[in-house]
Every structure is written in structure tokens, then in C-alpha cells.
Amino acid sequence: MWQLFVQSKTWRCRPSELMAVDDPIAAYCLDSAIEYFGTSLENELNAVQEKDEKASEAKRKRILLKWIPEASSEQEAQMYADPAGHASGRGRRTPMTL
């Protein structure tokens, strides 16, 4: 869900377009769910305010693991990296996989 949220923001399109959902009701439900999940997680990540960058990064990783348990390995943690970290000037930029 997080990747779909990030991709839809990157490509400026609806998640249902990326997933090629033709049914209008299913598309609406998918778009609503992805928007709710992604915005909620992004807001929690943006709210992190620690004294130093290392502590902020560690707290963001804990938040990601709470929301996305599959991100427990280092490789998967990079896959679900916090795009808000580099957009706000906080955190380091990590590559996202498509």
C-alpha cells in the first residue's frame, strides 16, 4: 500500500489507474484506502522531531516497522523508505524500488 501511495504521488495519478482498476466503485474504494493509509503514515513520519538526525532516522524506521512489518529486513526497509524524510530535508535519501 505504501509503495502504491508513493508511486501515485510520484506519477500524479490515482492508485486505481496504476493498478488498472476498471470498476468505478472498486477504483474509488482502492483510491480512498490508499490515500487514508498513505496520508496517515506520512503524517506520523513527518511528526518525528528528535534532537539529532540519527535519532530521527531510527524513530522513522520504528514507525515504518509498526505500520509495515514486512519492512523488517534492511533491503525491504529501503524498499519502503520514508519519502517524507528527503522531501522535508530530514533523513537520508534511499532508493525506492518499483
BALOBA-1460 file (C-alpha; in Angstrom, 3 decimals):
// residues 98
<rec num="1" residu="m" x="0.000" y="0.000" z="0.000"/>
<rec num="2" residu="w" x="2.815" y="2.408" z="0.873"/>
<rec num="3" residu="q" x="4.547" y="1.830" z="-2.436"/>
<rec num="4" residu="l" x="1.304" y="2.410" z="-4.304"/>
<rec num="5" residu="f" x="0.742" y="5.644" z="-2.351"/>
<rec num="6" residu="v" x="4.265" y="6.870" z="-3.128"/>
<rec num="7" residu="q" x="4.025" y="5.880" z="-6.793"/>
<rec num="8" residu="s" x="0.670" y="7.598" z="-7.231"/>
<rec num="9" residu="k" x="2.138" y="10.787" z="-5.770"/>
<rec num="10" residu="t" x="5.237" y="10.488" z="-7.942"/>
<rec num="11" residu="w" x="3.305" y="9.903" z="-11.163"/>
<rec num="12" residu="r" x="0.435" y="12.212" z="-10.143"/>
<rec num="13" residu="c" x="-2.279" y="9.706" z="-10.832"/>
<rec num="14" residu="r" x="-4.775" y="7.676" z="-8.870"/>
<rec num="15" residu="p" x="-3.691" y="4.349" z="-7.385"/>
<rec num="16" residu="s" x="-6.564" y="2.712" z="-9.278"/>
<rec num="17" residu="e" x="-5.017" y="3.936" z="-12.543"/>
<rec num="18" residu="l" x="-1.683" y="2.352" z="-11.644"/>
<rec num="19" residu="m" x="-3.461" y="-0.904" z="-10.838"/>
<rec num="20" residu="a" x="-5.719" y="-0.665" z="-13.938"/>
<rec num="21" residu="v" x="-8.932" y="-0.974" z="-11.939"/>
<rec num="22" residu="d" x="-11.854" y="-0.516" z="-14.334"/>
<rec num="23" residu="d" x="-14.786" y="-0.833" z="-11.949"/>
<rec num="24" residu="p" x="-15.590" y="2.699" z="-10.696"/>
<rec num="25" residu="i" x="-16.698" y="1.579" z="-7.227"/>
<rec num="26" residu="a" x="-13.659" y="-0.655" z="-6.743"/>
<rec num="27" residu="a" x="-11.425" y="2.175" z="-8.021"/>
<rec num="28" residu="y" x="-12.969" y="4.618" z="-5.544"/>
<rec num="29" residu="c" x="-12.539" y="2.173" z="-2.658"/>
<rec num="30" residu="l" x="-8.909" y="1.464" z="-3.568"/>
<rec num="31" residu="d" x="-8.096" y="5.161" z="-4.003"/>
<rec num="32" residu="s" x="-9.733" y="6.021" z="-0.670"/>
<rec num="33" residu="a" x="-7.946" y="3.241" z="1.214"/>
<rec num="34" residu="i" x="-4.536" y="4.064" z="-0.253"/>
<rec num="35" residu="e" x="-4.979" y="7.789" z="0.407"/>
<rec num="36" residu="y" x="-6.060" y="7.193" z="4.011"/>
<rec num="37" residu="f" x="-3.236" y="4.764" z="4.748"/>
<rec num="38" residu="g" x="-0.543" y="6.779" z="2.973"/>
<rec num="39" residu="t" x="-1.542" y="10.144" z="4.422"/>
<rec num="40" residu="s" x="-1.792" y="8.719" z="7.943"/>
<rec num="41" residu="l" x="1.651" y="7.119" z="7.743"/>
<rec num="42" residu="e" x="3.194" y="10.172" z="6.075"/>
<rec num="43" residu="n" x="1.789" y="12.463" z="8.795"/>
<rec num="44" residu="e" x="3.219" y="10.259" z="11.533"/>
<rec num="45" residu="l" x="6.619" y="10.194" z="9.820"/>
<rec num="46" residu="n" x="6.591" y="13.970" z="9.342"/>
<rec num="47" residu="a" x="5.790" y="14.488" z="13.019"/>
<rec num="48" residu="v" x="9.113" y="12.964" z="14.099"/>
<rec num="49" residu="q" x="11.210" y="15.631" z="15.797"/>
<rec num="50" residu="e" x="14.287" y="14.357" z="17.559"/>
<rec num="51" residu="k" x="17.391" y="16.235" z="18.688"/>
<rec num="52" residu="d" x="19.696" y="14.692" z="16.117"/>
<rec num="53" residu="e" x="19.303" y="13.179" z="12.668"/>
<rec num="54" residu="k" x="20.350" y="9.682" z="13.731"/>
<rec num="55" residu="a" x="17.633" y="9.548" z="16.403"/>
<rec num="56" residu="s" x="15.062" y="10.873" z="13.921"/>
<rec num="57" residu="e" x="16.009" y="8.238" z="11.366"/>
<rec num="58" residu="a" x="15.787" y="5.483" z="13.986"/>
<rec num="59" residu="k" x="12.341" y="6.675" z="15.085"/>
<rec num="60" residu="r" x="11.131" y="6.805" z="11.467"/>
<rec num="61" residu="k" x="12.331" y="3.219" z="10.961"/>
<rec num="62" residu="r" x="10.410" y="2.113" z="14.064"/>
<rec num="63" residu="i" x="7.283" y="3.826" z="12.749"/>
<rec num="64" residu="l" x="7.677" y="2.130" z="9.358"/>
<rec num="65" residu="l" x="8.086" y="-1.245" z="11.059"/>
<rec num="66" residu="k" x="4.961" y="-0.609" z="13.119"/>
<rec num="67" residu="w" x="2.917" y="0.219" z="10.021"/>
<rec num="68" residu="i" x="4.679" y="-2.159" z="7.591"/>
<rec num="69" residu="p" x="6.007" y="-5.234" z="9.432"/>
<rec num="70" residu="e" x="7.253" y="-6.657" z="6.118"/>
<rec num="71" residu="a" x="9.915" y="-3.915" z="6.127"/>
<rec num="72" residu="s" x="11.894" y="-5.728" z="8.829"/>
<rec num="73" residu="s" x="14.882" y="-6.646" z="6.654"/>
<rec num="74" residu="e" x="17.329" y="-3.916" z="5.609"/>
<rec num="75" residu="q" x="16.576" y="-4.455" z="1.913"/>
<rec num="76" residu="e" x="12.839" y="-4.226" z="2.491"/>
<rec num="77" residu="a" x="13.300" y="-1.235" z="4.788"/>
<rec num="78" residu="q" x="14.902" y="0.573" z="1.858"/>
<rec num="79" residu="m" x="12.056" y="-0.541" z="-0.406"/>
<rec num="80" residu="y" x="9.569" y="1.089" z="1.969"/>
<rec num="81" residu="a" x="11.843" y="4.064" z="2.665"/>
<rec num="82" residu="d" x="10.401" y="7.269" z="4.036"/>
<rec num="83" residu="p" x="9.953" y="9.670" z="1.120"/>
<rec num="84" residu="a" x="8.951" y="12.370" z="3.595"/>
<rec num="85" residu="g" x="12.459" y="12.238" z="5.057"/>
<rec num="86" residu="h" x="14.151" y="13.643" z="1.985"/>
<rec num="87" residu="a" x="11.237" y="15.835" z="0.901"/>
<rec num="88" residu="s" x="11.377" y="17.825" z="4.114"/>
<rec num="89" residu="g" x="15.155" y="17.932" z="4.247"/>
<rec num="90" residu="r" x="15.226" y="15.377" z="7.060"/>
<rec num="91" residu="g" x="16.524" y="11.863" z="6.752"/>
<rec num="92" residu="r" x="18.720" y="10.498" z="4.064"/>
<rec num="93" residu="r" x="17.562" y="9.630" z="0.633"/>
<rec num="94" residu="t" x="17.199" y="5.930" z="-0.027"/>
<rec num="95" residu="p" x="16.290" y="4.382" z="-3.358"/>
<rec num="96" residu="m" x="12.750" y="3.185" z="-3.855"/>
<rec num="97" residu="t" x="12.139" y="0.066" z="-5.903"/>
<rec num="98" residu="l" x="9.264" y="-0.078" z="-8.347"/>
